[in-house]
Every structure is written in structure tokens, then in C-alpha cells.
């Protein structure tokens, strides 16, 4: 997306821990993303001979571990991420957004950051009808629950 991005990451025991930084507890993943974005900003600012922030919001991390009764939540997030540029009218088809993992899952491409086997296991997604499922409208009430 031109002004934000989404990652859906499978965390492990190490990455969900908190670290103490300047008398503040921070999530390891949030801190790693903060460091990455900070380094990226410094590099862009140096390249463009500018100063200041490139990003207006702090990084948000949301645990998608589903409650036993709501296995739909992580799947909703998965489809929401892929539909984001389509809903924003940036593309006419999901597969046209070059920065999305949609094509990786749809075409079953190997050698990417996407792990289809893990997605099948964790999200309980049936990739036999992945393309059609990806285009289904997401209930607006479910989208509101993401944030």
C-alpha cells in the first residue's frame, strides 16, 4: 500500500517475549520492526538529503492467536491483507498488486517468504478454492474487529 503495510507472521516463543528498553517493556517483534523502519528511514533520508520521519504511526502488533470459538479471525486478516489494494481501488484484480503475497499463494510459487504448508496448517485454508475465497467480501463487522 502506498501509505502502510501489513505482515502476518507466525511468532515463536522467543519472538512473543518482551524486552526492557529505557524502562519500558516492548514486544520483541515490535522492536525488531521499529529498528528496521528506523534504519530504512535513515537510509532514505540520507539518500534524499532530507530529515524527519517517513512514517506517521507507531508499529502495531496484534496477536492473531484465535480463541477456540473463532478460527475465522486469522483467516479474515489473511484475506483482508490481500484485498487491501483491491478494496482501495489501486488494482482491478488481487493478483495485480505486485507487493502482495496473494500471487505466491494463488500460483503456489516456491522460494518466497510465504509458507503455504504453514498457512494451510495454521489458518486452515483450503487452497483448492483459494482464488474464489480471496475475492469474497469480508463482513465489515469482522474488519472492525481486526483493529
ZIRA-V799174 format. One record per residue. N is the residue number from 1. RES is the residue in one letter. OMEGA is omega as a letter, one per 30 degrees, with the letter a starting at -180 (* if undefined). Layout:
# ZIRA-V799174
n:N res:RES omega:OMEGA
n:N res:RES omega:OMEGA
This chain:
# ZIRA-V799174
n:1 res:X omega:a
n:2 res:X omega:a
n:3 res:X omega:l
n:4 res:X omega:l
n:5 res:X omega:l
n:6 res:X omega:l
n:7 res:X omega:l
n:8 res:X omega:a
n:9 res:X omega:l
n:10 res:X omega:a
n:11 res:X omega:l
n:12 res:X omega:a
n:13 res:X omega:l
n:14 res:X omega:a
n:15 res:X omega:l
n:16 res:X omega:l
n:17 res:X omega:l
n:18 res:X omega:l
n:19 res:X omega:l
n:20 res:X omega:l
n:21 res:X omega:a
n:22 res:X omega:l
n:23 res:X omega:l
n:24 res:X omega:l
n:25 res:X omega:l
n:26 res:X omega:l
n:27 res:X omega:a
n:28 res:X omega:a
n:29 res:X omega:l
n:30 res:X omega:a
n:31 res:X omega:l
n:32 res:X omega:l
n:33 res:X omega:l
n:34 res:X omega:l
n:35 res:X omega:l
n:36 res:X omega:a
n:37 res:X omega:l
n:38 res:X omega:l
n:39 res:X omega:l
n:40 res:X omega:l
n:41 res:X omega:l
n:42 res:X omega:a
n:43 res:X omega:l
n:44 res:X omega:l
n:45 res:X omega:l
n:46 res:X omega:a
n:47 res:X omega:a
n:48 res:X omega:a
n:49 res:X omega:l
n:50 res:X omega:l
n:51 res:X omega:l
n:52 res:X omega:a
n:53 res:X omega:l
n:54 res:X omega:a
n:55 res:X omega:a
n:56 res:X omega:a
n:57 res:X omega:l
n:58 res:X omega:l
n:59 res:X omega:l
n:60 res:X omega:l
n:61 res:X omega:l
n:62 res:X omega:l
n:63 res:X omega:a
n:64 res:X omega:l
n:65 res:X omega:a
n:66 res:X omega:l
n:67 res:X omega:a
n:68 res:X omega:a
n:69 res:X omega:a
n:70 res:X omega:l
n:71 res:X omega:a
n:72 res:X omega:a
n:73 res:X omega:l
n:74 res:X omega:l
n:75 res:X omega:l
n:76 res:X omega:l
n:77 res:X omega:l
n:78 res:X omega:l
n:79 res:X omega:l
n:80 res:X omega:a
n:81 res:X omega:a
n:82 res:X omega:a
n:83 res:X omega:a
n:84 res:X omega:l
n:85 res:X omega:l
n:86 res:X omega:l
n:87 res:X omega:l
n:88 res:X omega:l
n:89 res:X omega:l
n:90 res:X omega:l
n:91 res:X omega:l
n:92 res:X omega:l
n:93 res:X omega:a
n:94 res:X omega:a
n:95 res:X omega:l
n:96 res:X omega:a
n:97 res:X omega:a
n:98 res:X omega:a
n:99 res:X omega:a
n:100 res:X omega:l
n:101 res:X omega:a
n:102 res:X omega:a
n:103 res:X omega:l
n:104 res:X omega:l
n:105 res:X omega:a
n:106 res:X omega:a
n:107 res:X omega:l
n:108 res:X omega:l
n:109 res:X omega:l
n:110 res:X omega:l
n:111 res:X omega:l
n:112 res:X omega:l
n:113 res:X omega:a
n:114 res:X omega:l
n:115 res:X omega:a
n:116 res:X omega:l
n:117 res:X omega:l
n:118 res:X omega:l
n:119 res:X omega:l
n:120 res:X omega:a
n:121 res:X omega:a
n:122 res:X omega:a
n:123 res:X omega:a
n:124 res:X omega:l
n:125 res:X omega:l
n:126 res:X omega:a
n:127 res:X omega:l
n:128 res:X omega:l
n:129 res:X omega:a
n:130 res:X omega:a
n:131 res:X omega:a
n:132 res:X omega:l
n:133 res:X omega:a
n:134 res:X omega:a
n:135 res:X omega:l
n:136 res:X omega:l
n:137 res:X omega:l
n:138 res:X omega:l
n:139 res:X omega:a
n:140 res:X omega:l
n:141 res:X omega:l
n:142 res:X omega:l
n:143 res:X omega:l
n:144 res:X omega:a
n:145 res:X omega:l
n:146 res:X omega:a
n:147 res:X omega:*
